Amino acid sequence: MKLGSVTYASAIIGAIWGGLWMLITGLVLMLVTGIIAQPPIGIAASVGAIAGVLTVCIPLEVRTRRWQILRGLSILIALMLFTFVMPFGISIDNGVIWNLIFVLIWGALLSLSLDLCLGGYSSGKTNRYRLEVLFLRLMKGLGFVLFSIFVMLPFYVMVMTSLKSQQSLLFNPLDFSINFEQGTSKLFRSYIELFTQYDFGTFLLNSAIVSVVTVVITLLLAVPGAYAVSRLKFPGQAFLSRSILLIYMVPAIVLVIPLYAVFSQAGLRNSLWGLLFVYPATTIPVALYMLQGYFRGLPMELEEAGLMDGLRRIGVIMKITLPLSLPALASVALYVFMIAWNEFLFAFMFLDDFDMFTLSRGVVSLNSSEVPRQHLMAGAVVATVPVLIIFLWFERYLVAGLTAGSVKG
Amino acid sequence: MTEQVTPPKGIGSMAKREMRLAYAMLLPTFAIVLSIVLFPLLANFWISFKPVQLADLRQAEIKINEQLRPKPMAAGEDVILRYRVRNSSQKDPVSDVFLRDIIPAGLIIGAVPEICNLEERELSCDLGDQEAGSRLEIKIPVTVEQSYLDAGIRPKDLPMQVSGTSTNALTSFDFTFDNFRKVFASSDFWSVLRVSLYYTIFGTAGALILGLFAAQLLNTAFFGRNVLRGLFLFPYVAPVIAVAFAWVLLLDAGPGGTFNAMLQSMGASDGPINFLGQRSIPFTVFGFTLEFPMALTTVILFEAWRYFPLSFLFILARMQSLSSDMYEAAEIDGATPLQQFWFISLPQLMGILAVLFLLRFIWTFNKFDDIFLLTGGAAGTRTLTVDVYEQAFAVSNLGAGAAVAVVVFIVLLFFALVFFKFSPQDDG
């Protein structure tokens, strides 16, 4: 064994991965099985550090599959010895199988991380370049793991809470194990009650109507507008194409008070009509901006050919421009749908009647101490699932739309 | 002499037609944007100078209840036809009130009061001005005939007309500076402004840094990259109500809060931490006791979590378009990976980072939903936008709310001007 920067770095990297994976497997063990564990992070980190140093001390050509298995076994045996056969800080008797499975997972993840980070490195000194590569490998690995957890955890809690009962959550908040023996109707009780007792069917329908109609109105108004801005010459054209996005800088909260006052007196409050006025107004500027950018990129010659052959403007738009810009129309439609579906402020201010609630408004009405929290989370899942499905289905278009518009938050 | 050929002066008929067509195509957009964005913007300024309460939105009007007392049972009974007149408002008078009603057949009408006038069966009364909250009764003695009982048409069934003019609190020319005086005099205002700035600056910076980091992770191709990219966009795509409540439950300080239970089982904290409900946690550095703003930090973290996908997407798109030549040259010259990032990637990303900072800064400043759903503006997290809601709808003072909204707009205008003056002109 040679001492040097790589040796020290391998110890640190091993310790970080050993401790981190113990923390994560310990938590997952608790969440999945309901066993209350006390993961021995310090011991796991020490084992990881030893394994890290061991890895870089072995010559590169000796690190074969067989050696990897041998190292994995030694890691597991070391952990077992150091923790007195309590790998998760509790007697292995509560759930032997689960304990063993998760210890194996820990060992496998640690081995994998060590190989990915330390592959190609031997103990001893090295130059700055190779050291930085080592550092970046560690950071990337940590980034992937922590980012995924950071992004997923709230969604995981949301889905799992909706499937549990209030008592079991209060008893052990870390136990997200799902009891499949109770049958599907009991498992999905919150969802069934939402649709039978809380009118979520109506809310879902209202949200769908408002979102789809908003998309239709927005496209109907934004397509001619965008065409005019990108293709026709008129005074103020350049100014318009640059300043249309400024509308987006106006905060919704500044518009809410006058709109509330006027809609109250005009009887537009507490009806979906009111929302169908407001939503398109907030989405048209961005739709227009996205579409005019796309229209500009289309070859003008095609349209001129159409005009020469006797088409009128409307014919050119319908027969040439629109068929060519279907991808842009799709991404604008999806983006507008997403905005309308997720909108909260105006729905919250304008709707009072249960019959009129959109999903956003309906879920807020579940946020009271009288409604159990699994209902609230089930409502959140119901509101999230449609837009996530659409998003995953059309991800390509939506991503294109989001970047093309350089748009709103 | 040859005639000089000049291009036609002015706008030709073709150009004119094209212009008219363009305006026609833009008209619907203009109409809706004017009515839903620009008009309310101006109306908000108007309201901010007016003493308007939430209750004033219901205009003062005259309510009249018409009844026969006692209820006639047989022909020949003498009963009273009674009109109960009431001004529904406790604040505003209604002037020139005039009542018109048709009395059903089969009722023999006795003497009508002086203010009333009877022609055939049509009764008209001039009620003059009715003060706020005033009540008035008009009694007319009538005799019931059998035909009335048979016909079954009651006084209520025939249409009654009431006219009168009342002032609409919104359109009256009644102005005041009280709203602004109240806003600026309140001791909260400056702390609200400070919280807004902290939230905006750190929320924006957090989202940008997370986005930059995430973009670095996904810049190289590997198996499962598209899945991970989709996953990283979840927080932005999901409805704000869903993710906000998920965070609230996750960070709950009561029994059943997942995150606190995790910390405690790890031994990382002794008791539950109230992430969203505690204003500050004191801690000591070098003998100084400082306050760590707990709830504000949590909402800033939420902001960064929810909006990093947007900056991630833009930064990633920009990074993919960078050419690899420079990296190859740097590699040959022996630049280390971190040097390559610092001296090659970052300068090329500066443009998009500046644009993103500008846009996100303004949108974060405008953000209302997130804080409203997470804390409701409690525990030192009240920003200007939440304050607008609090003043206008929780305290029911529309005028004061509008005044705060004006402040929001002016601060925003200030930022926008500063940004447009100093922002780089490339990219976008």
Interface residues (C-beta under 8 A of the other chain):
Chain A: L23 L27 M30 I36 A37 Q38 P39 I41 R128 Y129 E132 V133 F135 L136 K140 G143 F144 F147 S148 F150 V151 M152 L153 P154 F155 V157 M158 T161 Q166 L169 L170 N172 P173 L174 L220 L221 A222 P224 G225 Y227 A228 V229 L232 K233 F234 P235 Q237 L240 I247 M249 V250 P251 A252 I253 V254 L255 V256 I257 P258 L259 Y260 A261 V262 S264 Q265 F277 V278 P280 A281 T282 I284 P285 L288 R313 M338 W341 N342 F344 L345 M349 L359 S360 V363 V364 N367 R373 L376 M377 A380 V381 A383 T384 V387 L388 F391 L392 E395 L398 V399 L402 T403 S406 K408 G409
Chain B: A15 E18 M19 L21 A22 Y23 M25 L26 P28 T29 I32 V33 S35 I36 V37 F39 P40 L41 A43 N44 W46 I47 V52 L57 Q59 N168 L170 F213 A214 Q216 L217 N226 L228 R229 G230 L231 F232 L233 F234 P235 V237 A238 P239 V240 I241 A242 V243 F245 A246 W247 L249 L250 P255 G256 G257 T258 N260 A261 M262 S265 M266 G267 W305 Y307 L310 L313 F314 A317 G334 T336 P337 L338 V355 L359 R360 I362 W363 T364 F365 N366 K367 F368 D369 L373 T385 V388 Y389 A392 F393 L398 G401 A402 A405 V406 V408 F409 L412 A416 G428
